[in-house]
Structure formats: structure tokens, C-alpha cells
Amino acid sequence: MKSKKLLVISMLLISMLNLLSCGENQTKDNSATADKLSGSIKIDGSSTVYPITEAVAEEFRAVQSEVQITIGVSGTGGGFKKFGRGETDISNASRLIKDSEKELCKENNINYIGLEIAYDGMAVIMSPENDWVDHLTVEELKKIWQPEAQDKIKKWNQIRPNWPDKEIHLFGPGTASGTYDYFTEAIVGKSGSSRGDYTASEDDNVLVQGIKNDKYSLGFFGLAYYEENKDILKLVPIDNGKGAVLPSEATVIDGTYAPLSRPIYIYVNQTAVSRPEVVAFVNFYLNEVKTLAKEVGYIPMQDAEYDESKKIFSTFVETHKTTK
């Protein structure tokens, strides 16, 4: 009798150990994204898209520590120049690629795919000490920023007579920035066209500090950078003729914050998808960006949009993966 009980207990113990072993193996299998990879991935481009790509890269490094990922911040235009010369695998972009940039890629036999990754709103900001502006209209922004305004529109009371007789000090991204291109197209009516007498920088942190410390400042950059610094900056509602609206996840997605909301992108070089580390990284990006974009202040797309991007990329890889 005792021997039968011991046999049953032994069998139960063996079964439990097997279950634990299976559970451990499943955990290990689930934690691994793929076979261990090596190699390197070169990325450059938009300062707006940089925080998302860096967040994705940090998570990817945790599971593929042998892959070396470098991320530069040359602005969208600067990034496309490097991309078009074949110097990078992926280009961060806060606008669509221009015809001149397409031509550079064509000259160097570079094919590519562009993938939408999230949405961003353009933030118009000023110092918290500004107590006279409660909103700006699109027409007022155009009056301030159009090329014809240089040396003519200098003071706040030229925008509205009851505003101070003080100089407007303007801040914004440099001309290589996709944010600059988008803002000028949306507000002035022509991409890359604005007055030139403003403090320009590709480093949004420089703009933050300049605007924060100047009572008479006015500037613009991506909404995510405002979110990171909202305790020290004032966000300006924009009226496009239908009432003043602040940028937010809801107003960017539903289109009421117009015309200063936009999709943002990554572009992938065709040749790069012959390398498994690049394919793994882009697939990882498309799987994780919905969560990570929101964590760094951007607005995720809908699940169906990400699913479509994954299908497009998968087809692109199958078509070009043997390219050398």
C-alpha cells in the first residue's frame, strides 16, 4: 500500500516538474523575437521623428544587443540627402519626400518605401509671460511669417492694435527641417518659403530655451516637444476660420486642428532589406510604435493602418530582399 502511494507521489512530482519545464521553455521562446542578429543599421533625418525611432531602437537593443544602431538628426532634408546618396538605411521624415529628393535617389539607383508611423500636431508656442495672446488665426500667422513680412512686420501691435508696441522675436526650425517645410506650406502657402530674420535651429531644445526666456517670443515645433516642456511654455490655440482649437490627440486625429496636423514617416532603402537585422528592426518598429509613440508624446495611428503598413512592408521585402 505504501509503495503504491509512493509511486503515485513520484509520478505527480515528475508531472509537475515537466509542466514547470514546459512553462519555462515557453517563456524563453516568447521572450525571443528571433534568432540572434548582428550587423549595423544607420538612420538619420527628422528631429521630430527622432524620439520615436530612438525609443524603438532602445527596445530593440534589449532583444538584439549585437545589432549596432546609430541615429543622426540632420533634419528631414539633410536626412534625405544622405539617404539619396546611399549613406543610410532608414530616413526619419516629418513630411513626404520631395521631387528633388526622389531624383537624387533615382540618380543613385536607390529604391525605397515610405511608411507612415504616427501623427503629429504642430505647436505654436510662446513664453508663459505673454498675457495678451489668447489665440492666433491662420491669417495672422501668415502675416507674421510670410517672406514679405521681413523688415515690415516687426511688432506685436502690427498684428492687433491693442497688443504691445514691442518687437516680435521669432523662433523656429531651420530650413532643412521637415517641420519648417510643413509649417510654411500650411501657413504661408509655399513649402520652404518664409521670412529669414528669425532664430533658427535644428535642435528643438535650443528653441524651447529661447522661447521660454523671452516674453515677446513666438515660435513653432512639433507637439511632442511642447508636451515635454509644457510646464515652461504657453501653447497657442489656432483659428482656421472655424474657431480657436488647441492641438491634442483628439483634434489631430479628427482633423479639427487644421492645417497644423500631419502624418510622420520612416523611409527604408531597398538594398537594406537584404539584411535580416534591418528587416527585423522595421518589423519590430511597426509592432511597437503604437505604444512607444504615445509614450514620447506622439499620436498613434489606428490598428488597421498599422496592419496595412505591415502588409506593404512585407510585400516590399519579398520583392527586394535578394537585392545586393
N, C-alpha and C positions, 0 to 999 in steps of 0.2 A: 504493500500500500504506500509506504513511504517512498519507495523507488519510483512509483507512478507519479506521485506528486512532484518529486524532484525532476522527473523527465518533463512534465508539463511546464514547471517553472523555467527550466532550461530553455525549452522551446519558445516560451514567451519572451525571455531575455534576448534570445537570438533574433526574434522578430522585431523587437523594439530597437535593437542595435542596427538592424538592416534599414528600418524606417528612418532612423536618425541619419544614417549614412546617406540614404537617398535624398533626404531633405537637405543635407549639407551640399551634396553634389548639385542639386537643383539650384541652390542659392549661388553657388560658384558659377554655374552655367549662365544664370540670369544676369549676373553682375558683369559678365564679359560681353562687350559689344561685338567682338570679332577676334580673329587671330591677331596676335601682337604685330604691330606695324612699326616701320621705321621711315626714314626719309625726312623731307622738309617741305613746308608749304609757305610760299611768300604771298603776302597780302598787303595792299596799300589802298589809299583813296580817302573817302569822306570822313571828316571828323565827326559828322553826325552819326554815321553808321558804326564808327569805331567801337563805342561802348557795348553794342550788341555783339559784334564779332569777337571782341576781347572776352566777353562773358562766355560765349560759346567755346572759344579756344581754351579757356581755363578749365571748363568742364571736360572738354575732350582730352586735354593733357592728363587728367586724372585717370583716364582709362587707357590712354595710348601715350605713355610717358616718353617713348622713344621717338615720337614724331616732333620735330622742331618747327614751331610756328612763329613766324615773325610778322608783325602788323605795323605798317607805317601809316602816317597821317599827312599825306600830301595834298589833301583836298580832292574832291571828285575829279576836277580837271587834271590835276597833277597825277592822280592815280591812273586815269585813263591813258595818259601819255606813257607811263611805264607799262601798263597793260598792253597798249598797242605796239610797243616795241618788244614785247615778249619777255619783259623783266619780272612779271608777277604771274601767279597762278589764278588769283582771285582779286577782283577790284570792288571795294566798297563804293557805293554810289547813292547820292541823295537826289538823283534825277536820272532820266533816261540818257543813254549815250547819244551824243550829237553826231551829225553827219560827218563833220571833220574828223571826229574820233573813230567813226566807222571806217573812214577812208584810210586812216593810219593803220588800223587793224588789217584792212584789205591789202595794203602795200606790203605788209609783213606776213601775209598768209596766215593770219590768226582768225580763226572762227571762235565763236563764243556763244554762251547762253546767258540771258539775264533773268534773274529770279526775284520776284517781289518777296520781301521778308517781313514787313511790318508797315505801320503808318506813323507819320509824324506830323505834328502841327507846328507851324512857325510862330514863335513867341515874339511879340513886340513888347519891349520892356524899358523901364526907366528906373531912376532912383526912388526909393521909398519916400524921400523928402519932397518929391514932386506932389503938390497938393492941389493943382489946378486942372490936371487932365483926368477926366473920368472915362473917356473913350476917344478913339480916333476913327474917322471914316477912311475908306479906301482912297477917296479923292484927296483927303488931307495928307495921307501918306505919300501919294503920288506927287503932290505939290512940294513936299519936303525932299523927296529922293530923286526925282527926275533930273536928267543932265542939265536941263535949263535952269534948275534951281541954284546951281553953283554960283556963288558971288552975288546972288539976288535974294534968296530966301534964307535969311540968317537968324532971325529972331522969332521967339515964340508968338509974339503979338502979330506977326505976319500971317499966322495960321488962324488965330481967332483974336480979335481986337482986345478982348478982356484978359488975355493971357499976358504974362510978364514981358516987359521990354528988355529981354535978356537973350543972349546968344543960345541957339540950339547946338549942342555938342553931340555929333552923330558917331555911332559905333556900329560895326558890322563885320561879317566875314570878308576875307579877301576875295579877289576876283577869280581865283582858282577853285573856289568853294561851290559845290552844288547848291548849297543853301543860298548863296548870293545869286546864282543863276535863277533859282526858283523864285526868290523874292522879287527880283527885278522883272521877271516875266509876269508874275501875278499882279504886281503893283504898278510898275512903270509901263508894262505892255511890251517890253522887249528884253529878252534874256541877255544878261551881261551889260546892261546899259543903265548907268546911274551917275549921279554927281560923284566927283572923285575926292572932294575935300572932307573925308570922314576918316576916323581912326579904324584901320582895317587890320585884322589878324586872323590867321588860320587856327589860332588857339582860342577856343571859346572861353577858357578861364581868364585870359587877358581881357576879353570883352566884359566878362562878369565884373571884374575888379574895377575897370574903367567906368562902367555904368553905375555901379554901386556908390562910388566915391564922388560922383558929380551930380549935383542937384538938377542941372539943366540938360542932362543926358537923354538920349533916345537911341535905342538900338534894336537889333533883332538877331535871333539864332534859333536853333531847334528847341522845341518844347521840353525835351528831356533835360536840357541844360538848365532851363528855368526851374524845373521840378527839383533838381539837385541844389538849387540856390534860392528857393522861393522865400526863405526867411530874410534874405538881404536884398531882394529885388521886388519891383512892382510890375505886375502883369497888366497889360492894357487891353481892354475889350475892343474889338474891331467891328465897325458897322459897314456892311457891304450894301446898304440900302434897305435892309430888312430888319434893322435893329442891332444894337451892340451885342456881341457874343464873345465870351471867353473861350479859349481853346481847352478842350478836355477830351477824354476818351469818347464820351457820348457825342460831342459836337463835331469831332473829327470824323468819326465813323458815319454819322448820319448826314454829313455834308453841310451842316448849318454854319460851321466855322469856315466860311469860304471868303476869299480864294486861297487862304494860307494853310491848307492841309494837303498832304501828299503821301504817296507810297515811297518807300525806300528799297534799295536793291543790293544784291551781290551779282557780279558778273564772273563767270567761270570760263577759263581758257580751254578750248577743245583739247589741246595737246595734254593738258594736265590730267584729264580724266583717264589717261592710260596708266596713271599711277594710283595704286589702291589706297594710299593714305589720303589723297585728295578726294576720291570718291567717298571714302568713309567719313571724312570731315564734313563734306557738303550734306550727305545723308543725315549725319548727326545734327548738323545745323538746322535742317528743315524739321527734324523731330523735336528739337529742344527750344527752338527760337520763340515759340508761343509763350512759354513760361519765362524765359530769360529776358525777352524784350520788355515784358511788363515789369520785371524786377528792376531794370535800369531806366524805366520811365517812358518807354515807347508803347505803342498801341498795337496789340497783336491783330492779325487777320483772323478770319473765320476758319474753322476746321476744314471746310470744303475747299477753301482757297489754298491752304497748305497741302491738302491731298492732291490738288491739281498740280501744284509746283513739284511735288514728289514724282508724279507720273511724267511730267515734262522732263525732269532731270534724268529719270530712269531711261527714258527713250533716248535722250541725248547721249548718255553713257553707252548704251548698247550700240548706238550708231558710230561713236567716235573712240571707243575705249582702246582700239588697237592702233590709234594714231601715234606715231613716234615723232 
